[in-house]
């Protein structure tokens, strides 16, 4: 981590110095150049002060915001540096073709520099907005999914899916309570939580137990563990301390009223019909692989309708789709949609998360099987969300009939 921070700081200084050339060309008054250097120095030393300390595993408010401001300003100076370098390279390329009498027009360079600053200001403003308001701007995303073999008793069954609470990042009880009330307002038949209750330590959840205990649904709340729940990203005094932390976290799931599924399954019944809820521990490509799908399915019949809770969508990609047991619907999280992106339904759906994950947000269908990747309830590291608001997913399960399909087309 320290090596990464060192390289990041070196890159930051280089970008600030390159960006200074652009700023000096763009503005007429030196006071703006001085303000640029002052802001750059403030964000740098604010970040360095809190990140130079040993990391105890808890993301306090100063650590989060120092990183958020540093990252936002780094993006700003990087973009204006790119414009400066681009304009310089074009000018150097054209120099051999310029006549001796022809001079470089200062106003043209100033115009290009102003364009660069204007373009860079847009994502910078977006990131500041995301830090101040976006991280608690909860939204409800609704889907209706159709299945041939859904038991008739579960036709219209409402599943509420949340993921990635990351309670150690929260700093506003009123906003968190607003999100919890919004979850309950969906009046789901069941609530599924797909992991990452904390950032690193079980203690992070203690101030929020009274809030999340309020989650309720007719058939209960079911949960699984995510990669951050194992405490792998922080130093422990001993293996026993780490193991104790995990046991404490499991107990907190019980205190919350969550039924934690660790490579096991339960059944939800309606009269004589049932669906299987299968939960696995974390299994992620490049992350901890404790999930055991075979064990989790050991009590489930092949003919049962199955919903799988698995934190990381790469599990679906590399394991679940290949499994001989047909799993109708998988619910995952993990990606957060990288907390940054652009989504306009039917027009564009983009996030940097797509560079790392094939399935990073929303509903996908492969081999007649569905996965929903929830973009997360909380946030981690960068204390904000830009174009990727915290999400509460509501999925209505429908029996695939000719009439149902016709009604769905009518609604669309």
N, C-alpha and C positions, 0 to 999 in steps of 0.2 A: 504493500500500500504506500509506504513512504517513497519508494522509487517512482511509483506512478505520480504521486503528488509533486515530486521534484521535477519530473519531466513536464508536467502540466504547468508548473510555475515558470519554467524556462520558456515554454511555448507562449505563455501569457505575456511575458516581458517582450519577446520578439514581436508579437502581434501589436502590442501597445506602441512600440517604437515605430513600426511600419505605419500603423494607423495615424500616428502623429503627423507624418508627412501629408497625408490626405486632409487632416483637420486644418493644418496650417495653410493649405492651398484653398480650402473651402471657405474659411471665415476671414473676415477683414480685421477683426479686433483681437488683439492678443489675449484679452481676458478669457475668451472662449478656449484658447489653447491651454491656458493655465488651469481652467476648470476641467479640461480633459485629463490633464496630468494629475490633478488633485483627485478626481474620481477614480482614475486608474490605480493610484497609490492607495486610496482608502479601501477599495474592494480587495486589493492584493493583500494588504496587511491585516485586514479584518479576517480574511480567509486563513492566512498563515497563522495568526494568533491562536485560533481555535482548532486548527488541524495539526498544529505542531505538538499539541498535547497528546498523551497516550490515549488511545481509543478504548473506552471501557465498555463499548457495545451499545450505549444508549445515545440516540440521536436527539440531543437537547435542541432547544429553539435556536440558540446562537450558532450551533454547528450546522444546522439545516440552512438557516438564512445566509450565513457567510458563504456556504457553498452555492446556494441559489443565486446570490448577487454576483459572485465571482464568475459563475458559469454564464450568466446573462450578459455581463460586460465582456467576457471573453468572446462570445458569439458576435457581439456588436463590433469589437475591434478587429476580429478576424474577417468579417464581411467587408469593412471599409479598407482593410489591408489588401484584400483580393481585388477590389476596384482599383486601388493605387497601383498594384503590381500589373494588373491588366492594362491600365492606361499607359504605364511606363513601357511595357513590352511592345505595345502597338506603336508608340512613339519611336522606340529604337528600331523597330522593323521598317518604319516608313522613312527614317532618317536618310538612308542612301539615295532615296528617290526624290528627296526634297531639294529644290534649287537653292543656290547660295543666298539669293535675295529673300527667299521665303523664310519667315520666322515662325517659331512656335507661338500660338496665340494663348496668352495667359488666361483669358476669359474662358477658353475651351477647357483648359485643365481644371479651372475652378468649377465649371459646370459639371464635369465628370465627377469631381470630388464631392460636390453637393448631392449628386444623384446617389453616389455610394453611401453617404451618410444617411440619406433619406431611406434607402432600401434597408440598411442595417438597423435603422430605428424601428422598423416594423416588427421584426421578431423580438427585439429587445423589449419593446412596449408590451408585446404579447406575453413574454415570460414574466414581466413584472405584474401584469394583470393575473396571470395564472397563479402567482404566489399570493397575491392579496385576496383574490376572489375565486379563482378557478378550482382550487383544491377542495372546496366544500360545495361546489355547484353541482349537487347530485342530480342525475337524470334517470328516468325510468325508460328502459328499452324493452319493447314488447315483440314477441315472436309467436306465431302459431305454426306448429309442426304436425304433419299428418303421417300416420302409420297404419299399415294394413292390419297388423296383428295387435294393435292396442286393445286391451280388454274393454269391453263396452262400458263397464262400470266406471272406467277412468276417462271416458270421453268428456272433454272439457276440463280436465284436471289442470289446476294452475300451480306451476312450479315457480318459486321465487329463488333466484340464484344470485348470491353475492360471493365475493372473493377478495383476498388480499386486504385485510383490514389494516394491518401494520399499525397497531395501536400505539407503538412507541413514538410515532411521528405526530400524533394529534396534539393540538394545543388550544382547542376551542370546544368546550363541552356543549355549548349551546348549538353550534353547528353540527356536531356529531349527533346530538339528540334529534336534530331536525332530520338527519339522514335515517336514523333508526325509526322515527315516526313514519317516514316515507315508505320504508320497507313494510311496516305493519299495515299501512294504508292499502297495500296491494291485495290484502286479504287472500294470501296464497293458501293452497291446501297443504303445502309443505315448503319449508325453507331449506336450501342446501348452501353450505358454506365450503368453498374449496381451497382452504389453506392459507397460510401466512397470517396467523393471528397477531404475531409480533414481528419486530425487526430482528431481534437476537435473544432477548431474555424474557422469561415468563413474567417477571416483575412489572414489565411495561404494561401489562393488561390490568393490573390490580385497580388503578384509578377508574377504569372503564367497565368493570364488571357490572355495577348497578345499572349502567345504561344498556349494555347488550343482553342482560338478563330479560329485558323487556321484549325481545324478539319472540314472536309466537305465531304458530300456524296450527291448523286443525290436526295435522298428522305429525307435528313436531319439527324440530330443527336437527339436521344431520350435518356432520362435518368430517373433514380429513385434514391431515397435516400438509404443510408446504415446506419448501426447502429452507426458509428462514426460521421455521419452528424448531429446528434441531440444534440451533446455536453454533453452527459451523463457521460463522463469520466473526467470531470474537474469541479472544484468548481466555482460557479457563485455568484455574490453579491446579486442577486435577481432572482426570476423566470422570471421577465420581461426582464432582461438582457439575459437570456438563450433563451427566445422566440424571442427576437430581433435578436440574432445571427442566429437562424434558418431562419428567414425571410430574413436576409441579404444573407444567403447561397442560398436561392431560387432565389433571385434577380441575384446572380452571375451566376446561371445556365442560366438565360435569357441573361445576358451579353455575355456568351460564345456561345450563339446561340443554346443551348440545350433546347429541349422541355421536361420539367420535368413532369412526369406522377405520380400524387399522387392519387392512387386508382381510376384511370380513364383509358380510352382507346382512341385510334385514329385509323384511317384506312389509309392504303396505297393502292392506286388504280393503276391499269393498265387497261385502257379502261373501260369495264363494270365489271371487276373482282377486288376483293379486298382481303386483309388480315388484320386481327385485331392485333394491337400492344397494349398489356395490361400491364400497369405498376402499381405496388403496392408499398406502403411504406414498410419499413423494417418489416419483420416478421421472427423471428429466435427463435429456441428452446434454451431457456436460455438467450435470448436477448429481446430487445424491440419488442413488437408485435402490430404495428400500421397498418399493411397491412390488407386491407379489399377486399378480392377477389370477393365477391358477388357484392360489390359496383363497383368495377373496371370493372366487366363484364356486368353491367346493360344495356349497350347500344349495346352489342354484341350478335349476333344471334348464336344459337347452331351450325348451319351449317358453320359458318365462320371458316376459317383457323386462328389459334391463336398462337401468340408468346407472352410469358409472360416474363416481366422483373421483377425479384425478387432477391434482394441482397443475401439472405441467402439460401443455398441449402436445409436446413432442412425444409423450407417452402414447397418445392416440395415433400419432403419425408413424411411429416406429414399432409399436407393439400391439395396440388394440385393433387396428385395422387388419392385422395379419392373424389375429387370434381366431381359432375355429368357432369359438362361442360368439354368436351374433349379438353385439351390444348395440342397442338401438340408439341410445343418446348418451354422450359423454359430456360432462360439465367440467370445465377447467378455468384457470385464471393465469397467474404468474407473469404475463407479459406487461401488464399495466397499459398496453398500447404505447409503451415507452413514455406515457404521460405527455405525449406531444404528437400532434398530427393534424390532418385536415380530413373531415368527413362531411360530405354533402350527399345524402341518400340519392342513389341513382346517377350521381355525377362523378364523385371522386371519393376514394377511400385510401388514405395514405398515412403511414407512420414509419418512422425509422425502425420500429419493431419488425417491420416486414423484411429488413435486411438480415435479421437473425432467425425469425420464425415464419414458417410457411402459413401457419394458422395463428394469427395474433389478436384478432378481435371480431366478435360477432359469430354468426352461425355459418358453418361450412358443412357440405355433404359430400361424402365419398363412399362408394360401394353401398349405397342405400343406408348408410349410417350417418348420424349427425353428431357434430360437436358444437357446443357454444363456449366461446372463450370470453369470459367476463373481463372487462378492462380494469376492474378493481374498485374497491370502496375507499381505500386509503391512498397513501403515497409514500414514496421512499426516496431518500437522498435529496433529490431536487424537491423543495417544498412547494410544489405547484403543479398545475395541469394546464396545458395549452392546447385547446382544440380537442382534448381527450378527457372529458369530465368524468368524475367518479360515477360508477354505474350500478344500477339495480336492474337485474334482468327478470322479466316475467315471461315464462314460456307456457303457452296453453297447448296441451296435448289433445289431438283430435283423431278420432277414428277416420281412416281414409275411406270415404264413400263417395259415390258419384255426386250426391247432393251436396256433401260438405265441400268438395272441390269446386263445384259450381258457385257456391256461396263465397268461397275465398277469392275466386276470380272476379266476382261482382264487387267485392269490397276493394280489391286492388284497382 
